[in-house]
Amino acid sequence: MKINGKNAVKEYKTTNGYFTHTIIFKNGWFISIGGADIVNVNKRLTKLGSDMATKKVTEDLLNESYKTLKKLGIGHFVLKSPNGEVKAASYYSGYFKKFNFKLKSGEYAVIPNSPRSFKKGKNPSKIPEKSVISILAKDKYGVNRRNIMVYSVSNINKKTKIQIWATNDNGKYVGLSTSGLKDNVYFGSKKISKTLIPAISKKKYIGSVTLA
């Protein structure tokens, strides 16, 4: 799909209202949004993030994004550039915090809907997809644990290749039982039934997209 004239891959849901979760643009710009299902607020955050990813990051747009995020009551907003610069914020029950940092090769950040649960560290595995699943599955924040979607993004010869996997966070590492919350995945016109999505730490390959 194209957003502001730029090729991109978008992850979204339609249950309880349209909600954009993730957008990955050609060359590696990345947007992530989470929080309450308030459609108009999510659409505004999507527009603000897309404008910054495809045009220019400005303090005015960042500040408007953070102000808009608070309207969700609970949520997060993440914007990451291809070279790892991250502008993000989390808001939960009146507590708001901004995060500005650069992710180096081999590092990770967990930015959930609660600022107090922010984490940043080094990737402990030579297999990034495997370690990402482990890190998220062992993160104690959140009770509505559903699918974990994993994206591997490579920029080669002016093209961006995105590989996609899915797994179900069944809560076993945090004392919960949430296997019943997993969702079907639609990849283009293809439906991957939730019955085919394995629980952590296994994963199912969904497919790949090349943005030229």
matplotlib code that plots the C-alpha trace (Angstrom):
import matplotlib.pyplot as plt

x = [0.0, 1.0, 0.9, 1.7, 3.0, 5.4, 5.3, 4.5, 3.2, 0.5, -0.7, -4.2, -7.2, -11.0, -12.5, -13.9, -13.1, -10.4, -7.0, -3.6, -0.9, 2.2, 3.4, 6.8, 7.8, 10.3, 13.8, 12.8, 10.8, 8.6, 5.5, 3.8, 0.6, -1.2, -3.9, -7.6, -9.9, -10.8, -10.9, -10.6, -7.7, -5.8, -6.5, -5.0, -1.9, -1.5, -1.7, 0.8, 3.3, 3.0, 3.6, 6.7, 8.0, 7.4, 8.2, 9.9, 10.0, 9.2, 8.7, 5.3, 4.2, 5.8, 4.1, 0.7, 1.3, 2.0, -1.0, -3.2, -1.9, -3.2, -6.8, -6.6, -6.3, -3.9, -1.5, 1.9, 3.2, 6.6, 8.4, 11.7, 14.0, 16.0, 19.2, 17.6, 16.6, 13.5, 10.9, 8.2, 5.8, 3.6, 0.6, -1.3, -3.8, -2.4, 1.3, 3.0, 6.6, 8.6, 11.5, 14.2, 17.1, 19.0, 18.9, 22.2, 22.7, 21.9, 19.8, 16.0, 13.4, 10.0, 7.6, 4.2, 1.2, 2.7, 5.7, 6.9, 7.3, 9.7, 12.8, 15.9, 18.7, 20.9, 19.6, 20.8, 20.5, 22.1, 18.6, 16.7, 13.2, 13.6, 14.9, 12.2, 9.5, 11.2, 11.6, 8.0, 6.6, 8.5, 7.5, 5.0, 3.1, -0.4, -3.1, -4.7, -1.9, -2.8, -0.6, 3.0, 3.8, 7.5, 8.9, 12.5, 13.4, 16.3, 17.3, 19.2, 19.9, 17.4, 14.7, 13.2, 12.4, 10.1, 9.6, 6.7, 6.0, 3.3, 3.1, 0.5, 1.5, -0.3, 0.9, 2.9, 6.0, 4.0, 1.5, -1.4, -3.5, -4.3, -4.1, -7.8, -7.2, -5.2, -6.5, -6.7, -4.1, -4.9, -1.9, -3.2, -5.9, -4.7, -6.2, -4.1, -6.4, -5.7, -5.7, -2.5, -0.6, 1.6, 2.2, 5.5, 8.3, 7.4, 6.4, 4.6, 6.0, 3.3, 5.1, 7.3, 6.9, 9.5, 9.0, 10.8]
y = [0.0, 3.6, 6.2, 9.8, 8.4, 6.0, 2.2, 0.7, -2.3, -1.7, -4.0, -3.1, -4.7, -4.1, -5.8, -3.1, -0.5, 0.2, 0.5, 0.8, -1.0, -0.9, 0.8, 0.0, 2.2, 1.6, 2.4, 1.4, 4.1, 2.5, 3.6, 1.8, 2.7, 1.0, 1.7, 2.1, 1.5, 5.1, 5.2, 8.9, 9.3, 6.3, 7.7, 11.1, 9.4, 7.4, 10.6, 12.5, 9.6, 9.0, 12.7, 12.6, 9.3, 10.5, 14.2, 15.7, 15.2, 18.5, 19.4, 20.7, 17.4, 15.4, 17.6, 17.2, 13.4, 13.3, 15.5, 13.3, 10.1, 11.4, 11.3, 7.5, 7.5, 4.6, 3.9, 4.4, 6.0, 5.1, 6.7, 5.1, 6.3, 3.9, 4.8, 3.9, 7.3, 6.8, 9.3, 7.7, 8.2, 6.2, 7.3, 5.5, 6.8, 10.3, 9.4, 10.5, 10.1, 10.8, 8.6, 9.9, 7.6, 5.8, 2.0, 0.6, -2.8, -5.6, -3.4, -3.5, -1.4, -2.5, 0.5, -0.7, 1.4, 2.1, 4.3, 2.4, -0.7, 0.7, -1.4, -1.0, -3.5, -5.7, -8.5, -11.7, -13.9, -14.1, -15.0, -11.7, -13.1, -15.8, -13.3, -10.7, -13.3, -14.3, -10.7, -9.9, -13.1, -12.6, -8.9, -8.8, -5.8, -6.5, -9.1, -8.9, -11.0, -12.0, -12.4, -11.3, -10.1, -10.1, -8.1, -8.5, -5.5, -5.4, -2.6, -4.0, -2.3, 0.4, -2.1, -3.0, -6.6, -7.4, -10.9, -11.6, -14.2, -14.7, -16.4, -16.6, -15.2, -17.7, -16.1, -19.1, -17.0, -14.5, -16.8, -16.2, -18.4, -16.4, -18.9, -18.3, -14.7, -15.3, -13.9, -14.9, -13.1, -11.8, -11.4, -9.7, -12.0, -15.0, -16.0, -17.7, -19.3, -18.7, -22.5, -22.6, -20.0, -21.7, -20.7, -19.1, -19.8, -21.4, -19.1, -19.4, -17.7, -15.5, -14.2, -11.5, -8.2, -6.3, -2.6, -1.2]
z = [0.0, -0.3, 2.5, 1.5, -1.7, 0.0, -0.1, 3.3, 5.2, 7.8, 10.6, 11.8, 13.4, 12.8, 15.9, 18.3, 15.7, 13.2, 14.9, 13.3, 15.3, 13.1, 9.9, 8.3, 5.4, 2.6, 3.9, 7.4, 9.0, 11.7, 13.6, 16.5, 18.3, 21.1, 23.7, 24.0, 21.0, 20.2, 16.4, 15.7, 18.1, 16.6, 13.1, 14.1, 15.6, 12.4, 10.3, 12.5, 12.6, 8.8, 8.1, 10.2, 8.7, 5.1, 5.4, 8.4, 12.1, 13.9, 17.5, 16.7, 15.2, 18.0, 20.7, 18.9, 18.8, 22.5, 23.3, 21.1, 22.8, 26.2, 24.7, 24.7, 28.4, 28.1, 25.2, 23.5, 20.4, 18.8, 15.8, 14.8, 11.9, 9.7, 11.7, 15.0, 16.4, 18.5, 19.6, 21.8, 24.7, 27.0, 29.0, 31.7, 34.2, 34.3, 34.2, 30.9, 29.9, 26.7, 25.5, 23.2, 22.4, 19.7, 19.2, 18.2, 16.4, 18.8, 21.2, 21.9, 23.6, 25.1, 25.1, 26.4, 27.5, 30.9, 31.2, 34.3, 32.3, 29.7, 29.1, 27.0, 26.7, 24.5, 22.4, 24.1, 21.0, 17.5, 16.2, 16.7, 15.9, 18.7, 21.3, 20.6, 21.3, 24.5, 25.7, 25.0, 26.5, 29.7, 30.0, 32.9, 31.7, 30.3, 30.8, 27.3, 25.8, 22.3, 19.1, 19.0, 15.5, 14.5, 11.6, 10.3, 8.1, 5.7, 3.4, 0.4, -2.9, -2.4, -1.5, 1.8, 2.6, 5.4, 6.8, 9.1, 11.8, 14.3, 17.7, 20.5, 23.9, 26.1, 29.3, 30.5, 31.5, 33.6, 35.4, 33.0, 30.7, 27.6, 24.8, 24.1, 23.1, 19.9, 16.6, 13.0, 10.8, 7.3, 5.1, 1.9, 0.7, 2.7, 6.0, 8.6, 11.1, 14.8, 15.2, 13.1, 15.2, 17.8, 21.3, 22.4, 21.9, 18.5, 15.6, 12.3, 9.2, 7.7, 4.6, 3.2, 1.4, -0.7, -0.9, -4.0]

ax = plt.figure().add_subplot(projection="3d")
ax.plot(x, y, z, "-o")
ax.set_aspect("equal")
plt.show()
